Amino acid sequence: MRADDLGRDQGFEALVAEHGPMLRRIAGSYEANPEVRRELEQDILLAVWRALPRFRGDAPVRAFLARVAHNRAVTHVSREAAAPRRSPLDEALPSGEPTPHDRVEAEDLRERLAAAVRALPLSLRQPASLTLEGFSPAEIGQMLGMNANTVSIRLTRARAELRALMNPEASR
């Protein structure tokens, strides 16, 4: 192993330590199946590893990583859409670990939000998931190649759709 490879490995590990949770959340906004989501997370990390030498510093590294992750996730979604459908696992299988009630409720809310984000059209999903990661409309516009006003309009539409998806009784 060369010395510059070692430095690259340490730099990559530092980036993953700092931005890994964001990359996992982005993967989760595109994939519901936990096993497939873990594979997507690995694909995203590989894509980040491969893309890092091309990082020029034009944007914050966080934005660069999010863009790589979203691009990889969009490719994943298009491949999954073309793949044959799988049958789901039986929900009645017993769990190996019991969880406290509050944790279940919090997880349910996160899952419902992730499912609602996945249900959005791609044009709304991208700005919505990036907003959930704390990016501003201007930063999102730069990442997605559109102006901040367009991003803001899409975010307004995404919020309205998310409200309806998260609380269907209120929209009746």
C-alpha positions as CSV (number, residue, x, y, z in Angstrom):
1,M,0.0,0.0,0.0
2,R,1.4,3.4,-0.9
3,A,1.5,6.3,1.5
4,D,-1.0,8.4,-0.5
5,D,-3.4,5.5,-0.5
6,L,-3.2,5.4,3.3
7,G,-3.9,9.1,3.5
8,R,-6.9,8.7,1.1
9,D,-8.2,5.8,3.3
10,Q,-7.9,7.9,6.5
11,G,-9.6,10.9,4.7
12,F,-12.4,8.7,3.5
13,E,-12.9,7.2,6.9
14,A,-13.1,10.7,8.4
15,L,-15.7,11.7,5.8
16,V,-17.8,8.6,6.5
17,A,-17.5,9.2,10.3
18,E,-18.8,12.7,9.9
19,H,-21.3,12.3,7.0
20,G,-22.2,8.7,7.2
21,P,-25.5,9.3,9.0
22,M,-26.6,11.7,6.2
23,L,-25.7,9.2,3.6
24,R,-27.7,6.5,5.4
25,R,-30.7,8.8,5.6
26,I,-30.5,9.5,1.9
27,A,-30.4,5.8,1.2
28,G,-33.3,5.3,3.5
29,S,-35.3,7.9,1.6
30,Y,-35.0,5.8,-1.6
31,E,-35.2,2.2,-0.2
32,A,-37.6,0.7,2.4
33,N,-36.3,-2.8,2.5
34,P,-33.6,-2.8,5.3
35,E,-31.4,-5.5,3.5
36,V,-31.6,-3.7,0.2
37,R,-31.1,-0.4,1.9
38,R,-27.8,-1.7,3.4
39,E,-26.7,-2.7,0.0
40,L,-27.6,0.7,-1.3
41,E,-25.6,2.3,1.5
42,Q,-22.6,0.2,0.5
43,D,-23.1,1.2,-3.2
44,I,-23.2,4.9,-2.1
45,L,-20.0,4.5,-0.1
46,L,-18.3,2.9,-3.1
47,A,-19.6,5.7,-5.3
48,V,-18.3,8.3,-2.8
49,W,-14.9,6.6,-2.7
50,R,-14.7,6.6,-6.5
51,A,-15.9,10.2,-6.8
52,L,-13.6,11.8,-4.2
53,P,-10.6,12.2,-6.5
54,R,-12.8,14.3,-8.8
55,F,-13.9,16.6,-5.9
56,R,-12.6,20.1,-6.9
57,G,-13.9,22.0,-3.9
58,D,-16.4,24.1,-5.9
59,A,-19.1,23.3,-3.3
60,P,-19.0,22.2,0.4
61,V,-17.9,18.5,0.7
62,R,-21.3,17.8,2.4
63,A,-23.1,18.9,-0.7
64,F,-20.8,17.0,-2.9
65,L,-21.4,13.8,-0.9
66,A,-25.1,14.3,-0.9
67,R,-25.2,14.8,-4.7
68,V,-23.1,11.6,-5.2
69,A,-25.5,9.7,-2.8
70,H,-28.6,11.0,-4.6
71,N,-27.3,10.2,-8.0
72,R,-26.4,6.6,-6.9
73,A,-29.9,6.3,-5.2
74,V,-31.7,7.4,-8.4
75,T,-29.7,4.8,-10.4
76,H,-30.7,2.3,-7.7
77,V,-34.4,3.2,-8.0
78,S,-34.4,2.9,-11.8
79,R,-32.7,-0.5,-11.6
80,E,-35.2,-1.7,-8.9
81,A,-38.1,-0.5,-11.0
82,A,-36.8,-2.6,-13.9
83,A,-36.2,-5.7,-11.7
84,P,-38.8,-8.4,-11.2
85,R,-40.9,-7.9,-8.1
86,R,-40.1,-9.9,-4.9
87,S,-42.6,-11.3,-2.5
88,P,-42.5,-9.6,0.9
89,L,-41.6,-11.4,4.1
90,D,-44.3,-12.4,6.5
91,E,-44.9,-9.6,9.0
92,A,-46.0,-12.1,11.7
93,L,-42.4,-13.4,12.1
94,P,-41.4,-12.9,15.8
95,S,-38.8,-10.3,16.6
96,G,-35.6,-11.3,18.3
97,E,-35.5,-8.2,20.4
98,P,-38.4,-6.5,22.2
99,T,-38.3,-2.7,22.1
100,P,-39.8,-0.1,24.4
101,H,-43.1,1.6,23.4
102,D,-41.6,5.1,22.9
103,R,-38.9,3.7,20.6
104,V,-41.5,1.9,18.5
105,E,-43.6,5.1,18.2
106,A,-40.5,7.1,17.2
107,E,-39.4,4.5,14.7
108,D,-42.9,4.3,13.3
109,L,-43.0,8.0,12.7
110,R,-39.5,7.9,11.0
111,E,-40.7,5.1,8.8
112,R,-43.9,6.8,7.9
113,L,-42.0,9.9,7.0
114,A,-39.4,8.0,5.0
115,A,-42.3,6.2,3.2
116,A,-44.0,9.4,2.5
117,V,-40.8,10.9,1.1
118,R,-40.3,7.8,-1.1
119,A,-43.9,8.3,-2.3
120,L,-43.2,11.8,-3.6
121,P,-42.4,12.2,-7.3
122,L,-38.7,12.4,-7.9
123,S,-38.9,16.2,-8.7
124,L,-40.2,16.7,-5.1
125,R,-38.3,13.9,-3.4
126,Q,-34.9,15.3,-4.1
127,P,-35.4,18.8,-2.6
128,A,-37.5,17.3,0.2
129,S,-34.8,14.8,1.3
130,L,-32.0,17.4,1.0
131,T,-34.0,19.9,3.0
132,L,-34.4,17.2,5.7
133,E,-30.6,17.0,5.7
134,G,-30.4,20.8,6.4
135,F,-29.5,22.1,3.0
136,S,-30.9,25.5,2.0
137,P,-32.9,26.1,-1.2
138,A,-29.9,27.8,-2.7
139,E,-27.6,24.9,-1.9
140,I,-30.2,22.4,-3.2
141,G,-30.6,24.4,-6.4
142,Q,-26.9,24.4,-6.9
143,M,-26.7,20.6,-6.4
144,L,-29.7,19.9,-8.7
145,G,-28.9,22.5,-11.3
146,M,-31.9,24.8,-10.8
147,N,-32.6,28.1,-9.2
148,A,-33.5,28.6,-5.5
149,N,-37.0,29.8,-6.4
150,T,-37.8,26.6,-8.3
151,V,-36.5,24.6,-5.3
152,S,-38.7,26.7,-2.9
153,I,-41.8,26.1,-5.1
154,R,-41.0,22.3,-5.2
155,L,-40.5,22.3,-1.4
156,T,-43.9,24.0,-0.9
157,R,-45.5,21.3,-3.0
158,A,-43.6,18.6,-1.3
159,R,-44.6,19.8,2.2
160,A,-48.3,19.8,1.1
161,E,-48.0,16.3,-0.2
162,L,-46.2,15.1,2.8
163,R,-48.8,16.6,5.1
164,A,-51.5,14.7,3.2
165,L,-49.5,11.5,3.2
166,M,-48.7,11.7,6.9
167,N,-52.2,12.6,8.0
168,P,-54.7,11.3,5.5
169,E,-57.6,11.8,7.9
170,A,-57.1,15.6,7.9
171,S,-57.2,15.8,4.1
172,R,-60.7,14.4,3.9
